[in-house]
């Protein structure tokens, strides 16, 4: 799969992006009483032919498999047929964001102007603006909050906005706020991408038991979560075991701590087995999970950096950058010791 480097923008191009954002928000302000219409989800009603539906579904599958270049090719065909296809344009923007091609993502959002509800266009532009100008993320976060609170939207759009708001809050170090943006939905009902963000926030808040409370002590056969969740549960289990070891220093807590450590090893064992399989298969789709495992579960600086670099060569989301930064820091720390 091909991956592009992040778009490095100069001041002129960035100011142009912000002017486009300002225009979108200005128009949005004039539509304060307008109801939201479209949603950033696939609806068969929006397709003129089954062929378009199939193209979009195939592009979505390719995106899921990190075959971004192939997915973009299919979306280009679809958009050539129907330049106003909102779902295709939103998927195109999302793929560009995953690749770190920020100006291309911004252009995709601009193409939505006049083609769909202004709430959708502004949400798309605000997500990109948060990446283009990270130093202005607090302002962008506030703008998106105002949009969320003041403009009517469908449930699907609301969930989309909540996800972006949670991601931006997380980037600002507001971990509890990131969790709270998903507060209206049950944790188990959340998409995996949301569960990962919530778990990461709980772990940074030093709440490993809160993570583990949403899962059985040991997973049942046939009911395993995705590997990205398994490695995070293993991390939480490791932290909880460390807490239990501290409690074990007191006579009153030793029995409980021993029992805790006996029960809470299944996620680490499962993660070890899963990562061994992924490594043996040279599984490119799970390099982020392997890097996470060697960062936080079975700590190995060399392996963590290797897989974090492989992952970042394909995906350049903020989470991928954090993973790479953490691996580099671990490597530097180990080199100094």
C-alpha positions in Angstrom: 0.0 0.0 0.0 1.2 3.5 -0.8 1.4 6.2 1.8 2.1 9.9 1.3 4.1 12.2 3.5 2.3 14.9 5.5 1.6 18.1 3.5 4.0 20.7 4.8 2.3 24.1 4.4 3.7 27.6 4.4 2.0 30.6 6.0 0.2 31.6 2.8 -1.4 28.2 2.2 -2.4 27.8 5.9 -4.0 31.3 6.0 -6.0 30.3 2.9 -7.2 27.2 4.7 -8.3 29.3 7.7 -10.0 31.8 5.4 -12.0 29.0 3.9 -12.9 27.8 7.4 -13.9 31.3 8.3 -16.1 31.5 5.2 -17.8 28.2 6.1 -18.5 29.4 9.7 -19.8 32.8 8.5 -22.3 31.0 6.2 -23.1 28.7 9.0 -24.0 31.6 11.2 -26.5 32.8 8.7 -28.2 29.4 8.9 -28.5 29.2 12.7 -32.2 28.2 12.5 -31.7 25.7 9.6 -32.2 22.0 10.3 -29.5 19.6 9.5 -30.2 17.2 6.6 -27.5 14.8 5.5 -25.5 12.5 7.7 -21.9 11.3 7.3 -23.1 7.7 6.8 -23.8 5.6 3.8 -27.4 5.7 2.7 -28.6 3.8 -0.4 -31.1 6.6 -1.1 -28.1 8.8 -2.0 -26.9 6.5 -4.8 -28.2 6.8 -8.3 -27.0 3.3 -9.3 -26.0 0.1 -7.6 -22.6 0.6 -9.2 -22.0 3.7 -7.1 -23.1 1.9 -3.9 -20.7 -0.9 -4.7 -17.8 1.5 -5.4 -18.3 3.2 -2.1 -18.6 -0.1 -0.2 -15.4 -1.3 -1.8 -13.6 1.9 -1.1 -14.7 1.7 2.5 -13.3 -1.9 2.7 -10.0 -0.8 1.2 -9.8 2.1 3.7 -10.3 -0.4 6.6 -7.5 -2.5 5.2 -5.2 0.6 5.0 -5.1 0.4 1.3 -5.6 4.1 1.1 -4.2 4.7 -2.4 -6.6 2.1 -3.9 -9.5 3.5 -1.9 -8.8 7.0 -3.2 -8.7 5.7 -6.8 -12.2 4.3 -6.4 -13.5 7.5 -4.8 -12.0 9.5 -7.6 -14.0 7.4 -10.1 -17.2 7.9 -8.1 -16.7 11.6 -7.7 -16.0 12.0 -11.4 -19.4 10.6 -12.0 -21.0 12.6 -9.2 -18.9 15.5 -7.8 -21.7 16.2 -5.2 -21.5 12.8 -3.6 -21.3 13.7 0.0 -20.4 10.3 1.5 -17.6 9.8 -1.0 -16.2 13.3 -0.3 -16.3 12.7 3.4 -14.5 9.4 3.0 -11.9 11.0 0.8 -11.3 13.7 3.5 -11.0 11.0 6.2 -8.4 9.0 4.2 -6.3 12.1 3.5 -6.4 12.8 7.3 -5.2 9.2 8.0 -2.3 9.7 5.5 -1.4 13.1 7.0 -2.2 14.9 3.8 -3.8 17.8 5.6 -4.2 20.2 2.7 -5.8 17.5 0.5 -8.2 16.8 3.4 -9.0 20.5 3.7 -9.7 20.6 -0.1 -12.1 17.7 0.2 -14.0 19.5 2.9 -14.1 22.7 0.8 -15.7 20.7 -2.0 -18.7 20.1 0.2 -19.6 23.8 0.3 -23.0 24.2 -1.4 -23.4 20.5 -1.7 -24.7 19.5 1.7 -25.8 20.9 5.0 -23.5 23.6 6.3 -23.2 21.8 9.7 -21.5 18.8 7.9 -19.2 21.1 5.9 -18.2 23.1 9.0 -17.6 20.0 11.1 -15.3 18.6 8.3 -13.4 21.8 8.1 -13.0 22.1 11.9 -11.6 18.6 12.2 -9.0 19.5 9.6 -8.3 22.9 11.1 -7.4 21.2 14.4 -4.6 19.3 12.6 -3.4 22.1 10.4 -2.9 24.6 13.2 -2.3 22.5 16.4 -1.2 25.7 18.2 -4.8 27.0 17.7 -6.5 23.8 18.7 -8.0 25.3 21.8 -9.9 27.9 19.6 -10.9 25.2 17.1 -12.2 23.0 19.9 -14.3 25.8 21.2 -15.7 26.6 17.7 -16.7 22.9 17.3 -18.3 22.9 20.7 -20.4 26.0 19.7 -21.4 24.3 16.5 -22.4 21.1 18.4 -24.5 23.0 20.9 -26.1 25.6 18.6 -26.8 23.8 15.3 -29.4 21.1 14.9 -28.1 17.8 13.4 -29.1 14.2 12.9 -28.0 11.5 15.4 -25.3 10.3 13.1 -23.8 13.7 12.7 -24.0 14.2 16.5 -22.0 11.0 17.0 -19.4 12.1 14.4 -19.0 15.5 16.1 -18.7 13.8 19.5 -15.9 11.7 18.2 -14.0 14.7 16.9 -14.6 16.7 20.0 -13.3 13.8 22.1 -10.2 13.5 20.0 -9.5 17.2 20.2 -10.1 17.2 24.0 -7.6 14.3 24.3 -5.0 16.1 22.3 -5.4 19.1 24.7 -4.8 16.8 27.7 -8.4 17.0 28.8 -8.8 13.3 29.3 -12.0 13.3 31.4 -13.6 15.7 28.9 -12.7 13.3 26.2 -14.5 10.5 28.0 -17.5 12.7 28.8 -18.2 13.4 25.1 -19.2 9.8 24.8 -21.2 9.8 28.1 -24.6 9.5 26.5 -23.8 6.0 25.0 -23.0 2.7 26.7 -19.3 1.8 26.5 -20.0 -1.6 25.0 -22.1 0.0 22.3 -19.3 2.3 21.2 -17.4 1.7 18.0 -13.9 0.2 18.6 -12.2 3.5 17.7 -14.1 5.2 20.5 -13.5 2.5 23.0 -9.7 2.8 22.3 -9.8 6.5 23.0 -11.8 6.1 26.2 -9.5 3.3 27.4 -6.4 5.5 26.6 -8.0 8.3 28.6 -8.7 6.1 31.6 -5.2 4.8 31.6 -3.7 8.3 31.5 -6.0 9.1 34.4 -4.5 6.2 36.3 -7.8 4.2 36.3 -6.9 0.7 35.1 -9.6 -0.9 37.1 -12.2 1.2 35.4 -11.0 -0.2 32.1 -11.1 -3.8 33.3 -14.5 -3.4 34.9 -16.1 -3.4 31.4 -14.7 -6.8 30.5 -14.9 -10.2 32.2 -11.9 -11.4 34.2 -10.9 -13.6 31.3 -12.2 -13.5 27.7 -14.5 -16.2 26.5 -13.7 -18.2 23.4 -15.4 -16.7 20.4 -16.0 -13.4 22.2 -12.5 -11.8 21.9 -12.3 -8.0 21.3 -10.1 -6.7 18.6 -6.3 -6.8 19.1 -6.1 -3.0 19.6 -8.4 -3.4 22.6 -6.7 -6.6 23.8 -3.3 -4.9 24.1 -4.9 -2.0 26.0 -6.6 -4.4 28.4 -3.2 -6.1 28.9 -1.7 -2.7 29.7 -4.6 -2.0 32.2 -4.1 -5.5 33.7 -0.3 -4.8 34.2 -1.1 -1.5 35.9 -3.7 -3.1 38.1 -1.2 -5.8 39.1 1.3 -3.2 40.1 -1.3 -1.5 42.3 -2.1 -4.9 43.8 1.6 -5.4 44.6 1.7 -2.1 46.5 -1.4 -3.2 48.5 0.4 -6.5 49.2 3.0 -4.7 51.2 0.4 -4.5 54.0 -0.5 -7.6 55.8 -4.2 -6.9 55.5 -4.0 -6.7 51.7 -1.7 -9.5 50.9 -4.3 -12.2 50.4 -6.5 -10.0 48.2 -3.4 -8.9 46.1 -2.3 -12.6 45.6 -5.8 -13.5 44.3 -5.9 -10.4 42.1 -2.6 -11.2 40.5 -3.7 -14.8 39.8 -6.9 -13.8 38.1 -5.5 -10.8 36.2 -3.0 -12.4 34.0 -5.3 -13.7 31.2 -5.3 -10.5 29.2 -1.5 -10.2 29.2 -1.2 -13.9 28.2 -3.7 -13.5 25.4 -2.0 -10.3 24.2 1.3 -12.2 24.1 -0.1 -15.0 22.1 -1.9 -12.6 19.6 1.2 -10.5 19.1 3.4 -13.6 18.4 1.0 -14.6 15.7 1.0 -11.1 14.2 4.8 -10.9 14.2 5.1 -14.4 12.7 2.7 -13.4 9.9 4.5 -10.0 9.3 1.0 -8.5 9.7 1.2 -4.9 8.4 -2.3 -4.1 9.5 -1.4 -4.6 13.2 1.9 -2.8 13.5 0.3 -0.2 15.8 -0.9 -3.0 18.1 2.5 -4.6 18.2 4.2 -1.3 18.9 1.7 -0.6 21.7 2.4 -4.1 23.2 6.1 -3.6 23.3 5.7 -0.1 24.8 3.3 -0.9 27.6 2.9 -4.6 28.2 6.1 -6.5 27.4 8.4 -3.5 27.3 11.1 -3.7 24.6 12.3 -0.3 23.3 13.9 -1.6 20.1 10.8 -3.5 19.0 8.5 -0.7 20.0 10.3 1.8 17.9 10.6 -0.6 14.9 6.9 -1.3 14.8 5.9 2.3 15.6 8.0 3.5 12.6 6.4 0.8 10.3 2.9 2.0 11.5 3.7 5.7 10.9 4.9 5.0 7.4 1.2 4.1 6.6 -1.0 6.0 9.0 -0.3 9.4 10.4 -3.2 10.1 12.7 -2.5 11.9 16.1 -2.6 8.5 17.8 0.1 7.2 15.5 2.2 10.2 16.2 1.8 9.7 19.9 2.8 6.1 19.6 5.9 7.0 17.6 6.9 9.7 20.1 6.5 7.4 23.0 8.6 4.8 21.3 11.3 7.3 20.6 11.2 8.6 24.2 11.5 5.0 25.5 14.4 4.3 23.2 16.3 7.5 24.3 15.6 6.7 28.0 16.9 3.2 27.7 20.0 4.4 25.8 20.9 6.8 28.6 20.6 4.2 31.3 
